[in-house]
Amino acid sequence: MTTSPDILANLDLTDVQDDPFPHVTVDTCLPSELYSTLSGTMPTPRFGPDTPSNMLSLASPFQPPLAGRLNPAWQAFIDHHISAAFFASVLRVMGPSILKTYPELERNLGKPLDQATVSWHGSDTDTDIQMDVQFAFNSPVREVSSVRGPHVDKPRRLISGLLYMPQSGDAAGGELMLYRFKGRPKLRGVMADPDDVAEVSRVPYEANRLILFLNGPTSVHGVMPRQVTDGVRRYVNLFVDVRAPLFRTTAAGGAD
């Protein structure tokens, strides 16, 4: 097994699960020493007493106050996961699923996916593919609740990834749930009515666990209710976007 910091280093297309939509899960994603360093130096916000319960907060490592203050291991991890090299890893694992789901994508791009240009999501560079890494947090919970019900991600999102980094002793839950529609797919914006979907599987909120999936109009997922806790639900949010919407919807989605 390689010790690469690439979250897909030990996977190939045989690891992709198609039910209920194309995705991969990894129980021990990163080498233990690297994970320990990243988790131990992950910047975590201090939520005040007026912060809404179970609220999503996203922090960009490229913006103040984090820019320039990260552990070098974090900087290397982030730089790699917004690079053409990581997009090549995505294609190695998810490429066939992408082209099966979106057979017109390469024609719309005017080139094969492996020739697509890549940049960081926040740059001014006009590229075919935009990628990002974000620190994601759910605030302390004052009453049992879910931070996000069944939904798909925004229509320009091709790939979404979550790498869980729970704080020590966090047992409040917050598993990711994967759903399929019971009948004809039906979205209200990016949201799905809970009565219209059936749970297929859950991805436990555990240290060093990754889920990465192909986003689409049937890629319905949500977060299990989290118990009352003073702790913060922490994870790394990674994504790959394309220029134009991949499917129709009336609203934009967020992270999980």
N, C-alpha and C positions, 0 to 999 in steps of 0.2 A: 504493500500500500504506500502510495506517495505521501510526502509530507507537505505538498504544495498548499499555499494559502487559498488556492482557487476552490470555491465551494463545490464545484462540479468535477474536481480532479479525479475522483475515484468512480465516476459514473460513465455510462454510455447509453446508447438508445435502448438497450435491453432492460434498463432500469425504469423506463417510463411506464407508468400505469395509466390506462385509458379510462378507467371507471372512477368517477363519473365524467371526467374530462382529463386531458393529458397533464400529468404531474409526476414529480419525483419527490420522495421524502428520504432524508438521511438522518439516522439517529445520532451518529457522531460525525458531524460534518467536518470540523477542523481538527488538526492535531491538538492533543490535549494541552500542550504547553502554550501553543499559540492562542487557543480559546481562553485559557486562564488569563493570559496577558490582556487580551482584548476585553474580556468581561470585567476584569479588575480595574481597567482604566477607562471603561465606557462612561462618558459624561452623562450624568443623570440629573434632571432638573429638580429643584426644590419647589414643590407645589404648595402654595399658601392655603390658608383656611377658606378663602373665598373661591378657590378653584373648583369648578364644577366636578361632580363625582364622575369617575370613569370616563374622562375626556381624553381624546386623542391629541397628542402633541408631537409634531415632527420637527426635527432640528437638522439643518444642513451642516455638514462638516466643513463646507466651503465658505460659510458666512460667519461674521463675528457673532458671539464671542469665541466660537470654537476654532475658526481658521487659524492655523499656525500654532495651536496649543495642544494638539493631539499627540498621544504617544506615537513614536515612529512606526510601531507595528500597525497601528490604526491607519496611518497615512499610506503605508504600503498596501494594506488590505483594500482601502478605498480606491487608490490609484489603479490597482489591478482590475477591480470590478466595474470600472467605467471605461475599460480599454478594449481595443479591437481583439486582443488576445482572449479576454473573457467572452466577448461575443462569439468568438470561434468555439469556445467551450459550449456555449448555449446551443450553437448550431450542431455541434457534434452529438449532443444529447437529445435536443428537441427539434432539430431540423426537419426530420420526416414528419413529425406531428404538425409543425408549423405549416408546411407545404400542403399537407392533406387537408388541414382546416381552412387555409387561405390559399387556394391554388392560383389565384390571380395576383398574389403579392409581388412576386418577382417581375411579372409583366408591368404592374403599376410602378414599381421602382425603376424599371428599365434596365435591370441587371440581375444576375444571380445574387442570392443573399450573402454568399461568402465574398462578394465583391462590394458589399454595401459599405459606405463611409460611416464612421462612428465618432461620436463626441459626447462630452458631458452634457447632461440635460440643461444646465444653467449657462452654457456658453453661448456666444453669439454666432458660432459656426453653423453654417447651413449643411447639415448632414442627413443621410438617410435614416440613421439610427441614433437615438439619444438615450443615454443610460445615466442612472444615478444610484447613489447609496445615501440613505438617510437614517438618522437615529430616531427611533419611534418609541413613544411612551404612552401608557394609559395611566391616568392619575388615580390616586387612592379612591377606594370605593366605599361610599357611605350606606348604600343599600344594594342588595343583589341585583345585578343588571348586566346587560350585554353592551359592549361599546359599539357594536355594529351587527345588524341583522343580516339575513340573506341578501346578497347583492353580487353584481359583477363589477369589475374595475372599469375605469374610463375607457372609451372606445379606441383611443390611440395606443392603449397599453397592449403590447404583444406578450410580454413575459412579466410575471410578478414573483418575487421571492421574499420569504420571511425567514430570518435566522434568529431563533429565540435565545435570549440571554437573561434568564430570570435571576433575580437577586437571591442570594442564599436564604433558604428557609421559606421561600414564597410557595405557598400551597393553596392559593386562592383560586386557582384555575384560570381559564381563559383559552381553552383549546380551540383550534380552528376547525370548523365543521365544513365538510364538502357535501353538496347537495346535487340532486338531479330533479328536473321538473317531472311532476306526475303526469302531465299531459303536454299539450302544445306549449313551447316556451313563451312566457309572457313577462315582460318587464315593465315597471313604472319608473321611467328614467333608468337608473342602474339598479333599482331595488326590485326584489322579488317578494311577493306575498308569501309569508310563511306557510299558508295553507296550500300554496301551489307547488311546494317542493317537498322532497323526502330526503332525510339524512342518509348518506351512503357511508361516510367514515369520518373519523376525527383524528386530528394531528395534535397529540398532547403538547402542552406548553412546558417543555423540559429543556434543560441546558444543552446547548450545542446541537439542537435539532433544526433541520432545514426542511421547508417545503418550497418548491418552485413549480409554477404551473403556467400553462398556456392560457391566456385570457381570451374570452370570447363571450357571445351572448348566452351560452349555457354553462359558463364557468362560475356557477353560483356557489358562494362560500360566505361564511359568517363566523362570529365569535361566540362561543358558549358564555353564558352568564358567569361573572366573576363574583366571588364571595366578598363580604365586607372585609376590608383590609386597609392598613396604612401603607402597604407596599405599592410599588410602581411596577406595572407590567412593562418589560423592556424587550425590544427586539430590533434587529437591523432590517430595514426595508430596502429592497433592491428592485429595480425595474428596468425594462427595455421598452422604449416607445418608438413608434413610427410616425411619419409626418402626418398622414391622413387617417381619419377614423377607419377602423377595421369592420365596424358594424354600426347599425343605427341605434341611437338611444337619445333621450332628451335631457340627460343630466350627466355630470362628471362624478366619477367614483373617487375613493380615497384609499388610504392604506388600512391595514388590519392589525 
